[in-house]
Amino acid sequence: MSGVWLYVVVALSGASVLAIEILGTRLLGPFYGVGLFLWSALISVTLAALSLGYALGGRLADRGPTAERLSWLLGAAGTWVLLIPWVRTPLLTATEGLGLQAAVLVTAFLLFFPPLTLLGMVSPFAIRMNASRLDRVGSTAGDLYAVSTVASVAAALLTGFWLIPAVGVTRLTLGTGVILLLTALIAWFMGHSPRPRMAGALLLLLPGAGGAWQMTRPETTPQARVVFAGESPYAEIRVVDKDERRYLLLDGGVHTIIKPGTPQALHPYVHVADLARELFDAPGRILLVGLGGAAAARSFAREGWQVDAVEIDASVTRVAREYFGLRPSDARVHTMDGRRYLAEAEQTYDIIFFDAFGSSAIPFHLITTEAFALARSRLRPGGVLVLNVEAVGWRDVLVGAVGATLSSSFPHVLALPIAEPPDRLGNVVLMASDRDMQISLEALGSPEDFVADSYLHWIVVLRNHAWSNRFALGRSDGQVITDDLSPVDVWADRINRVARRELHEMFRDTSSW
């Protein structure tokens, strides 16, 4: 086999390894959440598969390092990858009963271990084929591994920075399978005499043609209830309508709930966080770190507040405008990381609302002593820092740790719980300030005054429940989280296990995953 073409084969197979690993987060993330368990499972499966592939590939190469065998390895890997989009949903359903951790590991193993093992066999096979002299084995191995690694780096950058948001996960998975089949075809033609070339080539071209045809078909949402589905550099984004409610799902987790065509926000924490307004005599200026579906931005804007929002994902902002009613007059949106904005901005605020924390995705750099100290430096005297976290129970370890961490920057920290009973999954809104925080009963409102309006009655009940059950937090309530030491991912994955069970049940009758 020609040396140049062998390097091409090795480069394409190496690039496919990293593409498959990164695609794994998007193929499984909407169902499990992109958390610590998913990344651990994918990395473990990848390394185990490559290790086995190296061992098997070396032994197979010693028995006969032919281009034909190399071609079949690549062809089998490519065919398996082409099947992944079709078998993913049935496999997710079959493993759901195992529990989150076991299901993640088993599903990742079944989907990705076989093709990655086959691709792991390529490098030792190529080394054996290209090592013409014993005294050149070292340099041959080094050159081939270098080419494979450089191609992997390029694939990782292209996949994460451009291909996933531009092409989509399903098309990119199919494309990876097609590329592997074309790579197998290169090996096949370089290694065979003319007579048997075409028969073998057809065996490789048929699944490749099927995959290429599927790539050209327009992507459709599984049901009419899924009104938008797309990929961004940061998350899989879906907008789902169900039971007269519109949900924004990022990597399968609910971030916003509204009633379409109305200003009604139906996520309870939005109305509890609104209580921060009652701490001020007049509307002021608020910074939202995390826009989501803009329910909080619209709520504050309707009350006359000037709203700045920081959202790292421009695609989320577009979805908020197109599907959740965000108007330019509601908020001035800055597309950047929240902590970076706090470090660079000169503007100060009456309220800073950290609303970027989901059950499976808590940006740890926004929940540390350093981040809270930075936020305090952007608050006006008497200003309030508000955080929304999801937890399992009012006194969840995450709530205590965030309260303890806030206490390192603020003398007054309150937790306003929402879930009922107190040990179930739900949101807890935390407020921190350099002043005592008190809200009058008049400002809270009486539920009896709003019996005729079910929506307003619900809001007033929520606000009264949260405020009457508030509790103070301090340094002794949990571990202080720092940039250097943060177990947030572990806590988030524990909460994610509970949240995913409820989400799967909620959307069981849709194909929104």
C-alpha positions in Angstrom: 0.0 0.0 0.0 1.3 3.5 -0.9 2.9 5.2 2.1 1.1 8.5 1.4 -2.3 6.9 1.2 -1.6 5.0 4.4 -1.0 8.3 6.2 -4.3 9.6 4.8 -6.1 6.5 6.1 -4.5 6.9 9.6 -5.3 10.6 9.7 -8.9 10.1 8.8 -9.4 7.3 11.3 -7.7 9.4 14.1 -9.9 12.3 13.3 -13.0 10.1 13.5 -12.1 9.0 17.0 -12.3 12.5 18.5 -15.3 13.4 16.4 -17.2 10.3 17.8 -16.2 11.1 21.4 -17.4 14.7 21.1 -20.6 13.7 19.3 -21.3 11.4 22.1 -22.0 14.3 24.4 -24.6 15.7 22.0 -26.2 12.3 21.2 -26.7 11.4 24.9 -26.7 14.8 26.6 -30.3 15.7 25.8 -31.4 12.5 27.6 -28.9 12.4 30.5 -27.6 15.9 30.8 -24.1 17.0 29.9 -22.6 16.4 33.4 -19.8 14.7 35.1 -21.2 11.2 34.7 -21.6 11.5 30.9 -18.1 12.9 30.4 -16.6 10.2 32.7 -18.5 7.5 30.8 -17.5 8.7 27.4 -13.9 9.2 28.3 -13.7 5.8 30.0 -15.4 4.0 27.1 -13.1 5.7 24.6 -9.9 4.9 26.4 -10.9 1.3 27.1 -11.9 0.8 23.5 -8.7 2.2 22.1 -6.6 0.1 24.5 -8.3 -3.0 23.4 -8.0 -1.9 19.8 -4.3 -1.4 20.1 -3.8 -4.8 21.6 -6.0 -6.6 19.1 -4.7 -4.6 16.1 -1.1 -5.4 16.9 -1.8 -9.2 17.1 -3.9 -9.2 13.9 -1.2 -7.2 12.1 1.4 -9.8 13.1 -0.7 -12.5 11.4 -0.9 -10.6 8.1 -0.8 -6.8 7.7 -2.8 -6.6 4.5 -4.6 -3.6 3.2 -7.7 -5.8 2.8 -7.9 -6.4 6.5 -7.4 -2.8 7.3 -10.2 -1.9 4.9 -12.7 -4.2 6.6 -11.8 -2.8 10.0 -12.6 0.7 8.7 -15.7 -0.4 6.9 -17.1 -2.2 9.9 -16.4 0.9 12.1 -18.1 3.2 9.5 -21.1 1.0 9.2 -21.6 0.9 13.0 -21.4 4.7 13.2 -24.0 5.0 10.5 -26.4 2.9 12.6 -25.9 5.0 15.8 -28.7 7.6 15.0 -31.1 4.8 14.4 -30.4 2.6 17.5 -29.9 5.5 19.9 -33.5 6.0 20.9 -34.5 2.4 21.4 -31.3 1.9 23.4 -32.0 4.9 25.6 -35.5 3.5 26.3 -34.1 0.0 27.1 -31.5 1.2 29.6 -33.6 3.9 31.3 -34.6 1.5 34.2 -30.9 1.0 35.1 -30.6 4.4 36.9 -28.7 7.3 35.6 -25.1 6.3 36.2 -25.5 2.7 35.0 -27.6 3.8 32.0 -25.1 6.3 30.9 -22.3 3.8 31.1 -24.1 1.0 29.4 -25.5 3.1 26.6 -22.2 4.8 25.9 -20.5 1.3 25.9 -23.0 -0.2 23.4 -23.0 2.8 21.1 -19.4 3.7 20.9 -17.2 0.9 22.2 -17.4 -1.3 19.0 -16.4 1.4 16.4 -13.8 2.9 18.7 -12.2 -0.5 19.3 -12.1 -1.1 15.5 -10.5 2.4 15.0 -8.0 1.6 17.7 -6.8 -1.3 15.7 -5.8 0.9 12.8 -2.6 2.5 14.1 -0.7 -0.7 15.1 -1.9 -2.2 11.8 -0.6 0.7 9.8 2.8 0.6 11.7 3.2 -3.0 10.8 2.4 -2.4 7.2 4.7 0.6 6.9 7.7 -0.7 8.9 9.9 -2.0 6.0 13.1 -2.1 8.2 13.6 -3.1 11.8 15.8 0.0 12.5 12.9 2.2 11.2 10.1 0.9 13.4 10.5 3.7 16.0 10.3 6.5 13.6 7.5 4.9 11.6 5.4 4.5 14.7 6.2 8.0 15.8 5.2 9.5 12.5 2.0 7.6 12.2 0.9 8.4 15.8 1.8 12.1 15.2 -0.3 12.2 12.1 -3.2 10.5 13.9 -3.0 12.8 16.8 -2.8 16.0 14.8 -5.8 14.9 12.8 -7.6 14.2 16.1 -6.9 17.7 17.3 -8.1 19.2 14.0 -11.3 17.1 14.2 -11.9 18.1 17.8 -11.7 21.8 17.0 -13.8 21.6 13.8 -16.4 19.4 15.5 -16.9 21.6 18.5 -16.3 25.0 17.0 -18.0 24.8 13.7 -19.4 21.4 12.5 -22.0 20.6 15.3 -23.7 24.1 15.2 -23.4 24.3 11.4 -24.3 20.8 10.3 -26.2 19.2 13.2 -25.5 16.1 15.3 -27.3 13.6 13.2 -25.9 14.7 9.9 -22.4 14.9 11.4 -22.7 11.4 12.8 -23.8 10.1 9.5 -21.0 12.1 7.8 -18.4 10.5 10.1 -19.7 7.1 9.1 -19.5 8.0 5.4 -15.9 9.3 5.8 -14.9 6.0 7.4 -16.4 4.0 4.6 -14.5 6.2 2.1 -11.4 5.7 4.1 -12.0 1.9 3.9 -12.4 2.3 0.1 -9.0 4.0 -0.2 -7.4 1.1 1.6 -9.3 -1.4 -0.5 -8.3 0.1 -3.8 -4.7 0.5 -2.8 -4.3 -3.1 -1.7 -6.1 -5.1 -4.3 -5.4 -6.3 -7.8 -7.9 -4.8 -10.4 -10.2 -7.8 -10.8 -11.6 -8.0 -7.2 -11.7 -4.3 -6.7 -15.2 -3.5 -7.8 -17.0 -6.3 -6.0 -15.5 -5.3 -2.6 -15.9 -1.6 -3.4 -19.6 -2.0 -3.9 -19.9 -3.6 -0.4 -18.4 -0.5 1.0 -20.2 2.0 -1.2 -23.7 0.7 -0.5 -23.9 1.7 3.2 -21.9 4.8 2.4 -24.4 5.8 -0.2 -27.3 5.2 2.2 -25.6 7.4 4.8 -25.0 10.2 2.3 -28.6 10.1 1.2 -29.8 10.4 4.7 -27.5 13.4 5.2 -29.2 15.2 2.3 -32.7 14.7 3.7 -34.1 17.7 5.6 -34.2 17.3 9.3 -37.7 17.2 10.8 -38.8 17.4 14.3 -40.1 14.1 15.7 -43.6 15.6 16.5 -45.5 18.8 15.9 -45.0 19.6 19.6 -41.3 20.2 19.0 -41.5 23.6 17.4 -37.7 24.1 17.2 -34.7 21.9 17.5 -31.1 23.0 16.8 -27.5 22.8 17.9 -25.3 25.6 19.1 -21.6 25.6 20.2 -22.8 25.2 23.8 -25.9 23.0 23.9 -28.7 21.2 22.1 -31.7 23.6 22.0 -35.3 22.5 21.8 -38.6 24.4 22.1 -41.4 22.0 23.0 -45.1 22.8 23.3 -47.0 20.6 25.7 -50.3 21.1 27.6 -50.6 24.8 26.6 -47.1 25.4 27.9 -43.9 26.2 26.0 -40.7 24.8 27.3 -37.1 25.8 26.5 -34.9 22.7 26.9 -31.1 23.0 26.9 -29.4 19.6 26.6 -32.7 18.2 27.7 -33.1 20.3 30.9 -36.0 22.7 31.3 -34.8 26.3 31.6 -38.0 28.3 30.8 -41.7 27.7 30.8 -44.3 30.2 29.5 -47.8 30.2 28.2 -47.4 30.9 24.4 -48.9 34.2 23.2 -49.1 35.7 26.7 -46.7 37.4 29.2 -47.3 34.5 31.7 -44.1 32.9 33.1 -44.9 29.5 34.5 -41.6 28.5 36.0 -42.2 29.2 39.8 -38.7 30.5 40.6 -39.2 33.5 38.3 -41.9 34.9 40.5 -40.0 34.1 43.7 -36.9 35.9 42.4 -39.2 38.8 41.5 -39.4 39.4 45.3 -36.1 41.2 45.0 -37.9 44.1 43.4 -39.8 44.6 46.7 -36.6 45.5 48.4 -36.4 48.7 46.4 -38.6 51.8 46.5 -38.5 52.3 42.8 -37.4 50.4 39.6 -33.6 50.4 39.1 -31.2 48.5 37.0 -30.7 44.7 36.9 -28.1 42.4 35.4 -29.2 38.9 34.4 -26.4 36.4 34.1 -28.1 33.8 31.9 -31.0 34.8 29.6 -32.7 31.5 28.8 -36.1 32.1 27.5 -36.1 35.6 28.9 -39.0 35.1 31.3 -37.1 37.0 34.1 -36.0 39.7 31.7 -39.6 40.3 30.5 -40.9 40.3 34.1 -38.5 43.0 35.3 -38.9 45.0 32.1 -42.7 45.2 32.6 -42.2 46.7 36.0 -40.0 49.5 34.6 -36.6 48.1 35.3 -33.6 48.6 33.0 -32.4 45.2 32.1 -29.0 44.1 30.9 -28.6 40.4 30.2 -25.4 38.4 29.6 -25.9 35.2 27.6 -22.9 33.3 26.3 -24.9 31.4 23.6 -26.2 33.7 20.8 -28.5 30.9 19.6 -30.3 31.0 23.0 -30.9 34.7 22.5 -32.3 34.1 19.0 -34.6 31.4 20.3 -35.7 33.8 23.2 -36.7 36.4 20.6 -38.3 34.1 18.1 -40.2 31.7 20.4 -40.5 33.4 23.8 -41.4 37.0 23.0 -38.2 38.8 24.0 -38.3 42.3 22.5 -35.3 44.6 22.0 -36.9 47.0 24.5 -37.0 44.3 27.2 -33.3 43.9 27.6 -29.9 44.8 26.2 -28.2 41.5 25.6 -24.5 41.0 25.8 -23.1 37.8 24.1 -20.3 36.7 26.4 -19.4 34.8 29.5 -21.1 36.2 32.6 -17.9 36.4 34.8 -16.0 38.0 32.0 -18.7 40.6 31.7 -18.5 41.3 35.4 -14.8 41.7 35.2 -14.9 44.1 32.3 -18.1 46.1 32.8 -18.0 49.5 34.5 -21.8 49.6 35.0 -23.2 49.0 38.5 -26.6 47.5 39.3 -29.2 47.4 42.0 -29.8 43.7 41.4 -27.6 41.0 39.8 -29.5 37.8 39.1 -27.4 34.7 38.5 -29.8 32.5 36.5 -27.4 30.2 34.7 -27.6 27.2 37.0 -29.4 24.0 35.9 -29.5 20.6 37.6 -26.9 19.1 35.3 -25.1 22.2 34.2 -23.8 24.5 36.9 -20.9 26.7 35.6 -18.6 26.3 38.5 -16.8 29.5 37.8 -20.0 31.5 38.5 -20.6 29.9 42.0 -17.3 30.6 43.8 -16.1 33.1 46.4 -14.2 34.9 43.6 -17.2 35.1 41.4 -19.4 36.4 44.2 -16.8 39.0 45.2 -16.7 40.2 41.7 -20.5 40.4 41.6 -20.5 42.4 44.8 -18.1 44.9 43.3 -20.7 45.6 40.6 -23.6 46.1 43.0 -24.6 49.6 44.2 -24.8 50.1 48.0 -27.8 48.2 49.3 -27.8 46.1 46.1 -28.9 42.4 46.0 -27.4 39.4 44.4 -30.0 36.8 43.5 -29.3 33.2 42.6 -31.6 30.4 41.3 -30.5 26.9 42.0 -32.2 23.5 41.6 -31.8 21.1 44.5 -33.3 18.0 46.1 -34.7 19.5 49.2 -34.6 22.9 50.9 -31.5 22.0 52.9 -29.6 20.3 50.0 -25.8 20.3 50.4 -25.7 22.5 47.3 -27.9 25.1 48.9 -25.8 25.1 52.1 -22.6 25.4 50.2 -23.8 28.3 48.0 -25.1 30.0 51.1 -21.8 29.6 52.9 -19.9 30.8 49.8 -22.2 33.9 49.5 -21.5 34.6 53.2 -17.9 35.1 52.4 -18.9 38.3 50.5 -22.2 39.3 52.0 -23.3 39.7 55.7 -26.9 38.8 54.9 -28.0 35.7 53.0 -31.5 34.3 52.7 -32.8 31.1 51.1 -36.4 31.2 49.7 -37.6 27.6 49.0 -40.2 26.7 46.5 -40.6 22.9 46.5 -43.3 21.3 48.6 -42.8 19.0 50.5 -39.4 20.3 51.6 -37.5 17.1 50.6 -38.4 17.0 46.9 -36.7 18.4 43.8 -37.3 22.1 43.2 -35.8 25.5 43.0 -34.4 27.5 45.8 -33.8 31.3 45.3 -31.0 32.8 47.3 -30.6 36.5 48.0 -27.5 38.1 49.4 -26.9 41.8 50.3 -24.9 44.1 52.6 -28.2 45.1 54.2 -31.0 43.4 56.1 -33.7 42.3 53.7 -37.3 42.7 54.7 -40.5 42.6 52.7 -43.9 43.7 54.0 -47.0 41.6 54.0 -48.6 44.3 51.8 -45.9 43.9 49.2 -46.4 40.1 49.2 -50.1 40.4 48.7 -52.9 38.2 50.0 -54.0 35.1 48.0 -57.6 35.8 49.0 -57.5 39.0 46.9 -56.8 37.2 43.7 -59.1 34.2 43.8 -60.8 35.3 40.6 -57.5 35.2 38.6 -55.9 31.8 38.9 -52.6 33.0 37.5 -52.2 35.9 39.9 -53.5 33.7 42.7 -50.8 31.1 42.0 -48.1 33.8 41.9 -49.1 35.3 45.3 -49.3 31.9 46.9 -45.8 31.1 45.6 -44.4 34.4 46.9 -46.0 34.0 50.3 -44.9 30.4 50.6 -41.3 31.2 49.7 -41.0 34.3 52.0 -42.7 32.7 55.0 -40.4 29.7 54.8 -37.2 31.7 54.2 -34.2 30.9 56.3 -30.8 32.5 56.8 -27.6 30.9 55.7 -24.0 31.5 56.9 -20.5 30.2 56.8 -21.3 27.2 59.0 -24.0 25.8 56.6 -21.7 24.2 54.1 -18.4 24.0 52.2 -17.1 27.3 50.8 -16.7 26.9 47.0 -13.6 28.5 45.5 -12.0 28.5 42.0 -9.4 26.1 43.4 -11.8 23.7 45.1 -15.3 23.1 43.8 -17.3 19.8 44.1 -20.2 21.4 42.3 -20.1 18.9 39.5 -20.6 16.0 41.9 -23.6 17.7 43.6 -25.1 18.7 40.2 -25.0 15.1 38.9 -26.7 13.8 42.1 -29.5 16.4 41.5 -29.5 15.6 37.8 -30.4 11.9 38.5 -33.6 13.0 40.2 -34.4 15.8 37.7 -34.0 13.5 34.7 -36.4 10.9 36.1 -39.1 13.6 36.4 -38.3 15.1 32.9 -38.5 11.7 31.2 -41.8 11.1 32.8 -43.1 14.5 31.8 -42.1 14.2 28.2 -42.7 10.5 27.8 -45.5 11.0 25.3 -43.3 13.2 23.1 -40.3 12.4 20.9 -38.5 15.5 22.1 -35.3 13.6 23.0 
